[in-house]
Amino acid sequence: MPETIKMLKALGEDDNKSSKPHLDETKIKEMERLISESTATNMLLEITTRTSGFFTSCVGFETKIDIQDERKSTINLDFYSLTNVIVK
């Protein structure tokens, strides 16, 4: 019985996963530009990533290839997981 419950939970989690959106060259270049400008001007960004089928957003300042969030915690960025970058 516990195995059945675990299997049902896993199936439910899979249903909630999202596929990675297709990013065209224009969108990728725009995200690169914003990240580059943020590094130079200390601009606040909201960065959305997709990991293991789930989207996560964080708000912070670009510091090299990492993000420092509002609590001064450093978040390592995986460029291939980026799905959106906007100015906050």
Backbone as a chain_set.jsonl record, in Angstrom:
{"seq": "MPETIKMLKALGEDDNKSSKPHLDETKIKEMERLISESTATNMLLEITTRTSGFFTSCVGFETKIDIQDERKSTINLDFYSLTNVIVK", "coords": {"N": [[0.817, -1.202, 0.0], [1.937, 1.379, 0.818], [3.72, 1.75, -1.316], [2.034, 2.166, -3.46], [0.858, 4.595, -2.784], [3.113, 6.277, -2.881], [3.674, 6.061, -5.612], [1.366, 7.211, -6.739], [1.601, 9.846, -5.764], [3.943, 10.61, -7.087], [3.056, 10.502, -9.741], [1.162, 12.555, -9.661], [2.846, 14.757, -9.219], [4.247, 14.761, -11.635], [2.209, 15.552, -13.352], [1.984, 18.23, -12.74], [4.242, 19.389, -13.754], [5.9, 21.561, -16.069], [6.557, 22.092, -19.528], [9.602, 23.174, -21.084], [9.657, 26.437, -22.351], [9.871, 27.435, -25.804], [12.562, 29.365, -26.797], [13.22, 31.99, -28.851], [15.843, 33.362, -30.964], [15.87, 36.15, -30.692], [14.679, 36.589, -28.163], [16.54, 35.314, -26.495], [18.831, 36.888, -26.952], [17.87, 39.328, -25.912], [17.57, 38.659, -23.183], [20.258, 38.135, -22.555], [21.309, 40.703, -23.002], [20.005, 42.227, -20.992], [21.013, 40.972, -18.674], [23.739, 41.527, -18.966], [23.703, 44.385, -18.931], [22.709, 44.731, -16.361], [24.803, 43.852, -14.776], [26.665, 45.884, -15.234], [25.293, 48.213, -14.419], [24.027, 47.766, -12.022], [21.33, 47.007, -11.983], [18.067, 46.029, -10.963], [16.759, 42.824, -11.361], [14.263, 40.43, -12.393], [14.478, 37.064, -12.555], [13.558, 34.196, -14.225], [13.641, 30.734, -13.992], [13.709, 27.309, -15.131], [13.626, 24.27, -13.641], [13.861, 20.841, -13.368], [11.277, 20.6, -14.393], [9.763, 22.575, -13.183], [8.925, 26.012, -12.68], [10.775, 28.748, -11.361], [11.131, 31.876, -9.815], [13.317, 34.605, -9.151], [14.316, 37.624, -7.567], [16.757, 40.042, -7.947], [20.173, 41.316, -7.98], [22.516, 41.216, -10.584], [25.576, 39.564, -10.296], [28.378, 38.96, -11.666], [28.029, 35.806, -12.981], [26.148, 35.049, -11.269], [23.305, 35.59, -9.099], [22.491, 38.021, -6.709], [20.242, 37.995, -4.234], [17.509, 39.838, -2.652], [17.95, 39.393, 0.022], [20.603, 39.268, 0.236], [21.673, 36.824, -0.408], [23.49, 34.526, -2.409], [22.724, 33.256, -5.562], [23.358, 30.708, -7.739], [23.446, 30.79, -11.243], [22.172, 28.831, -13.874], [22.635, 29.013, -17.106], [21.289, 27.628, -19.126], [18.883, 26.977, -18.004], [17.41, 29.269, -17.889], [14.438, 31.066, -18.486], [13.15, 33.492, -18.614], [13.852, 36.978, -18.321], [13.425, 39.999, -16.719], [13.258, 43.543, -16.088], [12.959, 44.855, -12.861]], "CA": [[0.0, 0.0, 0.0], [2.759, 2.591, 0.785], [4.298, 1.914, -2.642], [0.974, 2.716, -4.298], [0.722, 6.013, -2.418], [4.282, 6.958, -3.44], [3.514, 6.103, -7.051], [0.319, 8.196, -7.039], [2.169, 11.174, -5.522], [4.884, 10.882, -8.18], [2.256, 10.794, -10.928], [0.589, 13.884, -9.46], [3.913, 15.733, -9.417], [4.517, 14.825, -13.067], [1.13, 16.312, -13.973], [2.186, 19.649, -12.461], [5.442, 19.873, -14.431], [5.702, 22.329, -17.297], [7.62, 21.936, -20.512], [10.398, 24.382, -21.264], [9.183, 27.201, -23.507], [10.834, 27.668, -26.88], [13.086, 30.73, -26.788], [13.836, 32.317, -30.133], [17.12, 34.065, -30.865], [15.618, 37.514, -30.212], [14.441, 36.521, -26.713], [17.813, 34.966, -25.86], [19.685, 38.086, -27.014], [17.322, 40.313, -24.977], [17.932, 38.227, -21.825], [21.707, 38.364, -22.425], [21.523, 42.153, -22.892], [19.58, 42.668, -19.662], [21.966, 40.464, -17.675], [24.974, 42.3, -19.142], [23.451, 45.743, -18.422], [22.528, 44.653, -14.912], [26.132, 43.755, -14.182], [27.323, 47.184, -15.345], [24.55, 49.328, -13.825], [23.407, 47.334, -10.767], [19.893, 47.037, -12.237], [17.317, 44.961, -10.314], [16.132, 41.939, -12.337], [13.542, 39.225, -12.006], [14.936, 35.996, -13.431], [12.767, 32.975, -14.115], [14.332, 29.541, -14.465], [12.941, 26.073, -15.094], [14.451, 23.162, -13.186], [13.092, 19.614, -13.106], [9.892, 20.76, -14.8], [9.066, 23.602, -12.408], [9.444, 27.371, -12.826], [11.119, 29.481, -10.148], [11.566, 33.25, -10.077], [14.021, 35.296, -8.07], [14.569, 39.034, -7.837], [18.037, 40.412, -7.372], [21.159, 42.032, -8.779], [23.486, 40.349, -11.238], [26.966, 39.666, -9.853], [29.026, 38.023, -12.592], [27.017, 34.905, -13.523], [25.29, 34.711, -10.145], [22.349, 36.623, -8.687], [22.426, 38.274, -5.275], [18.852, 38.373, -4.011], [17.265, 40.952, -1.733], [18.454, 39.028, 1.355], [22.056, 39.201, 0.048], [22.077, 35.447, -0.666], [23.945, 34.335, -3.777], [22.07, 32.167, -6.276], [24.094, 30.375, -8.952], [22.594, 30.687, -12.416], [22.454, 27.905, -14.952], [22.131, 29.744, -18.257], [20.391, 26.794, -19.915], [17.581, 26.871, -17.348], [16.735, 30.566, -17.968], [13.271, 31.155, -19.364], [12.737, 34.885, -18.748], [14.561, 38.004, -17.549], [12.771, 41.301, -16.838], [13.699, 44.581, -15.156], [11.989, 45.1, -11.778]], "C": [[0.862, 1.269, 0.0], [3.388, 2.827, -0.591], [3.287, 2.545, -3.598], [0.802, 4.206, -4.04], [1.886, 6.81, -2.999], [4.143, 7.118, -4.949], [2.463, 7.144, -7.456], [0.81, 9.624, -6.823], [3.111, 11.565, -6.657], [4.135, 11.215, -9.47], [1.624, 12.181, -10.837], [1.611, 14.98, -9.675], [4.225, 15.885, -10.9], [3.452, 15.631, -13.793], [1.322, 17.815, -13.808], [3.408, 20.232, -13.169], [5.072, 20.586, -15.727], [6.853, 22.063, -18.25], [8.356, 23.267, -20.658], [9.904, 25.128, -22.489], [10.288, 27.347, -24.55], [11.261, 29.136, -26.84], [13.734, 30.997, -28.137], [15.095, 33.148, -29.903], [16.961, 35.48, -30.324], [15.445, 37.534, -28.7], [15.742, 36.231, -25.97], [18.74, 36.177, -25.841], [19.2, 39.163, -26.046], [17.674, 39.944, -23.532], [19.419, 38.46, -21.577], [22.006, 39.85, -22.23], [21.153, 42.657, -21.507], [20.546, 42.206, -18.583], [23.268, 41.25, -17.757], [24.819, 43.718, -18.596], [23.331, 45.75, -16.905], [23.872, 44.593, -14.205], [26.812, 45.12, -14.16], [26.629, 48.276, -14.547], [23.866, 48.995, -12.496], [21.877, 47.434, -10.848], [19.232, 45.818, -11.585], [16.571, 44.151, -11.372], [15.272, 40.883, -11.66], [13.904, 38.162, -13.037], [14.115, 34.753, -13.155], [13.563, 31.83, -14.73], [13.378, 28.353, -14.395], [13.908, 24.953, -14.751], [13.548, 21.99, -12.844], [11.606, 19.787, -13.398], [9.114, 21.83, -14.069], [9.747, 24.951, -12.588], [9.679, 28.006, -11.461], [11.568, 30.876, -10.552], [12.313, 33.782, -8.874], [14.267, 36.725, -8.524], [15.884, 39.383, -7.187], [18.908, 41.161, -8.358], [22.152, 41.024, -9.338], [24.882, 40.622, -10.679], [27.737, 38.581, -10.585], [27.963, 37.122, -13.182], [26.086, 34.427, -12.413], [24.333, 35.874, -9.876], [22.445, 36.774, -7.175], [21.019, 38.784, -5.004], [18.743, 39.458, -2.952], [17.738, 40.667, -0.311], [19.972, 38.874, 1.349], [22.566, 37.767, -0.074], [22.487, 35.334, -2.129], [23.282, 33.103, -4.364], [22.858, 31.926, -7.553], [23.13, 30.185, -10.109], [23.093, 29.614, -13.367], [21.821, 28.517, -16.19], [21.111, 28.93, -19.046], [19.017, 26.629, -19.268], [16.803, 28.189, -17.381], [15.553, 30.506, -18.922], [12.797, 32.584, -19.552], [13.585, 35.77, -17.852], [13.839, 39.321, -17.799], [13.361, 42.253, -15.81], [12.599, 44.776, -14.136], [11.999, 46.553, -11.413]], "O": [[0.553, 2.184, -0.763], [3.571, 3.976, -0.994], [3.65, 3.363, -4.444], [0.621, 4.986, -4.975], [1.683, 7.894, -3.546], [4.455, 8.174, -5.5], [2.664, 7.878, -8.423], [0.478, 10.518, -7.602], [3.088, 12.701, -7.131], [4.54, 12.113, -10.208], [1.56, 12.9, -11.834], [1.293, 16.022, -10.248], [4.443, 16.997, -11.379], [3.763, 16.327, -14.759], [0.871, 18.592, -14.649], [3.588, 21.449, -13.18], [4.081, 20.263, -16.382], [7.986, 21.838, -17.826], [7.806, 24.335, -20.391], [9.745, 24.532, -23.554], [11.474, 27.379, -24.223], [10.421, 30.035, -26.849], [14.683, 30.314, -28.524], [15.373, 33.58, -28.784], [17.817, 35.96, -29.582], [16.002, 38.4, -28.024], [16.014, 36.836, -24.932], [19.368, 36.459, -24.821], [20.016, 39.842, -25.422], [18.035, 40.817, -22.743], [19.8, 38.933, -20.507], [22.843, 40.219, -21.407], [21.902, 43.429, -20.907], [20.866, 42.968, -17.672], [23.841, 41.603, -16.727], [25.695, 44.206, -17.882], [23.802, 46.676, -16.245], [24.058, 45.212, -13.157], [27.463, 45.475, -13.177], [27.294, 49.181, -14.044], [23.2, 49.849, -11.911], [21.221, 47.883, -9.908], [19.766, 44.71, -11.645], [15.837, 44.714, -12.185], [15.513, 40.494, -10.517], [13.669, 38.332, -14.233], [13.988, 34.31, -12.014], [14.089, 31.942, -15.838], [12.369, 28.389, -13.69], [14.881, 24.712, -15.466], [12.576, 22.145, -12.106], [10.767, 19.188, -12.725], [7.916, 21.986, -14.307], [10.974, 25.039, -12.644], [8.892, 27.829, -10.531], [12.304, 31.037, -11.525], [11.994, 33.459, -7.73], [14.407, 36.998, -9.716], [16.113, 39.065, -6.02], [18.455, 41.586, -9.421], [22.571, 40.095, -8.647], [25.313, 41.772, -10.599], [27.746, 37.422, -10.168], [27.054, 37.627, -13.84], [25.316, 33.488, -12.614], [24.529, 36.987, -10.363], [22.476, 35.784, -6.445], [20.635, 39.856, -5.471], [19.747, 39.936, -2.424], [17.909, 41.595, 0.48], [20.56, 38.411, 2.326], [23.752, 37.513, 0.131], [21.891, 35.979, -2.992], [23.274, 32.037, -3.748], [23.013, 32.837, -8.365], [22.116, 29.499, -9.975], [24.291, 29.506, -13.629], [20.596, 28.537, -16.312], [20.16, 29.497, -19.584], [18.079, 26.182, -19.928], [15.652, 28.229, -16.946], [15.653, 29.967, -20.024], [12.116, 32.882, -20.533], [13.987, 35.365, -16.761], [13.656, 39.723, -18.948], [13.898, 41.825, -14.788], [11.426, 44.856, -14.5], [11.257, 46.972, -10.525]]}, "num_chains": 1, "name": "protein.A"}
